[in-house]
């Protein structure tokens, strides 16, 4: 049975290779679970590539088992009992590998989903922290701006107060000088008093003259 021997050897080779690849693929679940927040799950030999390799091996193993089943059903060249037992054993191993692969695939997918969920939560937390920090910085900027405006107003008030004090001092000095001049110039107060008296007298004269003129005018109008 040259065909059987070839398929038998091929099946054993695929089973050995599949077992090794499936073990490596199964370890990825633990590796993904320990991944940090900054680790890229797709970096390097990713779990998708490992999963694809195991699926390809399982598919080839299934094709080889199908070929062995055809050998077992060959009526013209019926296999021996030892061949049938070997074919059945390969079929059982293939089915066990299929179940083990589905279980391992589910574990890896659960680990990936959990890692993505945790990454999403971390991203949401980082985004919230970033927005909160930006809001605090903006509020701090507004407070600093208000402080600068208040400081500018206080500086302007101080300058105004200083200017008023300077003007008051200048007016006081002028008044002091005027008093000093009046006290130092002899008779200036008397002259000023005479000027004021003359102005009052002129005012009285003008008032009397106007009153006389009005009297004459009214008397003329009513005659």
C-alpha positions as CSV (number, residue, x, y, z in Angstrom):
1,X,0.0,0.0,0.0
2,X,2.3,2.7,-1.2
3,X,-0.5,5.3,-1.2
4,X,-1.4,4.4,2.4
5,X,2.2,4.6,3.6
6,X,2.6,8.0,2.0
7,X,-0.6,9.4,3.5
8,X,0.2,7.8,6.9
9,X,3.6,9.5,7.0
10,X,2.1,12.8,5.8
11,X,-0.6,12.6,8.4
12,X,1.9,11.9,11.2
13,X,4.0,14.8,10.1
14,X,1.0,17.2,10.0
15,X,-0.1,16.0,13.4
16,X,3.3,16.7,14.9
17,X,3.6,20.1,13.3
18,X,0.0,21.0,14.2
19,X,0.5,20.0,17.8
20,X,3.6,22.3,18.0
21,X,1.9,25.2,16.3
22,X,-1.3,24.8,18.4
23,X,0.8,24.9,21.6
24,X,2.5,28.1,20.5
25,X,-0.8,29.6,19.5
26,X,-2.3,28.7,22.9
27,X,0.5,30.6,24.7
28,X,-0.6,33.8,23.0
29,X,-3.7,34.0,25.2
30,X,-1.5,34.4,28.3
31,X,0.9,36.8,26.5
32,X,-2.0,39.0,25.3
33,X,-3.5,39.0,28.8
34,X,-0.2,40.4,30.2
35,X,0.1,43.0,27.5
36,X,0.7,46.6,28.7
37,X,-1.4,49.6,27.8
38,X,1.2,50.7,25.2
39,X,1.8,47.3,23.7
40,X,0.6,46.8,20.1
41,X,-1.2,43.4,19.8
42,X,-0.6,43.4,16.0
43,X,3.2,44.1,16.3
44,X,5.6,41.3,15.4
45,X,4.3,37.8,14.7
46,X,0.7,38.5,15.6
47,X,-1.9,36.1,16.9
48,X,-3.8,36.4,13.6
49,X,-0.8,34.9,11.7
50,X,-0.5,32.1,14.2
51,X,-4.2,31.4,14.0
52,X,-4.0,31.4,10.2
53,X,-1.1,28.9,10.3
54,X,-2.9,26.5,12.6
55,X,-6.1,26.7,10.5
56,X,-4.1,25.9,7.4
57,X,-2.5,22.9,9.1
58,X,-5.9,21.7,10.4
59,X,-7.3,22.0,6.9
60,X,-4.5,20.0,5.4
61,X,-4.8,17.4,8.1
62,X,-8.5,17.1,7.3
63,X,-7.7,16.6,3.6
64,X,-5.2,13.9,4.4
65,X,-7.7,12.1,6.7
66,X,-10.2,12.3,3.9
67,X,-7.7,10.6,1.6
68,X,-7.1,7.9,4.2
69,X,-10.9,7.4,4.5
70,X,-10.9,6.8,0.8
71,X,-8.2,4.2,1.2
72,X,-10.2,2.5,3.9
73,X,-13.2,2.2,1.6
74,X,-11.3,0.8,-1.3
75,X,-13.0,-2.4,-2.2
76,X,-10.5,-3.5,-4.8
77,X,-7.6,-3.2,-2.4
78,X,-9.1,-3.5,1.1
79,X,-6.8,-2.4,3.9
80,X,-5.7,-4.6,6.8
81,X,-7.1,-4.4,10.3
82,X,-3.9,-2.6,11.5
83,X,-4.4,0.0,8.7
84,X,-8.0,0.5,9.6
85,X,-7.0,1.0,13.3
86,X,-4.3,3.5,12.2
87,X,-6.8,5.4,10.0
88,X,-9.3,5.5,12.8
89,X,-6.7,6.7,15.2
90,X,-5.7,9.5,12.8
91,X,-9.4,10.4,12.4
92,X,-9.8,10.6,16.3
93,X,-6.7,12.7,16.6
94,X,-8.0,15.0,13.9
95,X,-11.3,15.5,15.7
96,X,-9.5,16.1,19.0
97,X,-7.3,18.7,17.3
98,X,-10.3,20.4,15.8
99,X,-12.0,20.7,19.2
100,X,-8.8,21.8,20.9
101,X,-8.2,24.4,18.2
102,X,-11.7,25.9,18.6
103,X,-11.3,26.0,22.4
104,X,-7.8,27.7,22.1
105,X,-9.2,30.1,19.4
106,X,-12.0,31.1,21.8
107,X,-9.5,31.7,24.6
108,X,-7.2,33.8,22.4
109,X,-10.2,35.9,21.1
110,X,-11.4,36.4,24.7
111,X,-7.9,37.6,25.7
112,X,-7.8,40.0,22.7
113,X,-11.3,41.4,23.4
114,X,-10.4,41.9,27.1
115,X,-7.1,43.7,26.1
116,X,-9.0,45.9,23.6
117,X,-11.6,46.7,26.3
118,X,-8.9,47.6,28.8
119,X,-7.1,49.7,26.2
120,X,-10.4,51.5,25.4
121,X,-11.0,52.2,29.1
122,X,-7.4,53.5,29.5
123,X,-7.8,55.7,26.4
124,X,-11.1,57.1,27.8
125,X,-9.4,57.8,31.2
126,X,-6.4,59.4,29.4
127,X,-8.8,61.5,27.3
128,X,-10.8,62.6,30.4
129,X,-7.5,63.5,32.2
130,X,-6.3,65.4,29.2
131,X,-9.6,67.3,28.9
132,X,-9.7,68.0,32.6
133,X,-6.1,69.3,32.5
134,X,-7.0,71.5,29.5
135,X,-10.0,72.9,31.4
136,X,-7.9,73.6,34.4
137,X,-5.2,75.3,32.3
138,X,-7.9,77.4,30.6
139,X,-9.4,78.4,33.9
140,X,-5.9,79.2,35.2
141,X,-5.3,81.4,32.2
142,X,-8.6,83.3,32.8
143,X,-7.6,83.8,36.5
144,X,-4.2,85.0,35.5
145,X,-5.7,87.4,33.0
146,X,-8.1,88.7,35.7
147,X,-5.2,89.2,38.1
148,X,-3.3,91.1,35.4
149,X,-6.3,93.3,34.7
150,X,-6.7,94.0,38.5
151,X,-3.0,94.8,38.8
152,X,-3.2,97.2,35.9
153,X,-6.2,99.0,37.4
154,X,-4.4,99.2,40.8
155,X,-1.3,100.6,39.1
156,X,-3.4,103.2,37.3
157,X,-5.2,104.2,40.5
158,X,-1.8,104.6,42.3
159,X,-0.5,106.8,39.4
160,X,-3.7,108.9,39.6
161,X,-3.4,109.3,43.4
162,X,0.3,110.2,43.0
163,X,-0.6,112.8,40.3
164,X,-3.3,114.3,42.5
165,X,-0.9,114.5,45.4
166,X,1.7,116.2,43.1
167,X,-0.9,118.7,41.9
168,X,-2.1,119.5,45.4
169,X,1.5,120.0,46.5
170,X,2.1,122.4,43.5
171,X,-1.1,124.4,44.3
172,X,-0.1,124.6,47.9
173,X,3.3,125.9,46.9
174,X,1.7,128.5,44.6
175,X,-0.6,129.6,47.3
176,X,2.3,129.9,49.8
177,X,4.3,131.9,47.3
178,X,1.3,134.3,46.7
179,X,0.9,134.8,50.4
180,X,4.6,135.4,50.7
181,X,4.4,137.9,47.8
182,X,1.5,139.8,49.4
183,X,3.3,139.9,52.7
184,X,6.6,141.1,51.3
185,X,5.3,143.8,49.0
186,X,4.4,146.9,51.1
187,X,0.9,148.4,50.7
188,X,-0.2,145.9,48.1
189,X,-3.1,144.9,50.3
190,X,-4.2,148.5,50.6
191,X,-4.0,149.0,46.9
192,X,-6.1,146.0,46.3
193,X,-8.6,147.2,48.8
194,X,-8.8,150.6,47.1
195,X,-9.3,149.0,43.8
196,X,-12.2,146.9,45.2
197,X,-13.8,150.0,46.8
198,X,-13.5,151.9,43.5
199,X,-15.2,149.1,41.6
200,X,-18.1,149.1,44.1
201,X,-18.4,152.9,43.8
202,X,-18.5,152.7,40.1
203,X,-21.1,150.0,40.3
204,X,-23.3,152.2,42.5
205,X,-22.9,155.2,40.2
206,X,-23.8,153.1,37.1
207,X,-26.8,151.6,38.9
208,X,-28.1,155.1,40.0
209,X,-27.6,156.5,36.5
210,X,-29.5,153.6,34.9
211,X,-32.3,154.0,37.5
212,X,-32.6,157.8,36.7
213,X,-32.7,157.1,32.9
214,X,-35.4,154.5,33.4
215,X,-37.4,156.8,35.5
216,X,-37.2,159.6,32.9
217,X,-38.1,157.2,30.1
218,X,-41.1,155.8,32.0
219,X,-42.3,159.3,32.9
220,X,-42.0,160.3,29.3
221,X,-44.0,157.3,28.1
222,X,-46.9,157.7,30.5
223,X,-47.4,161.5,30.0
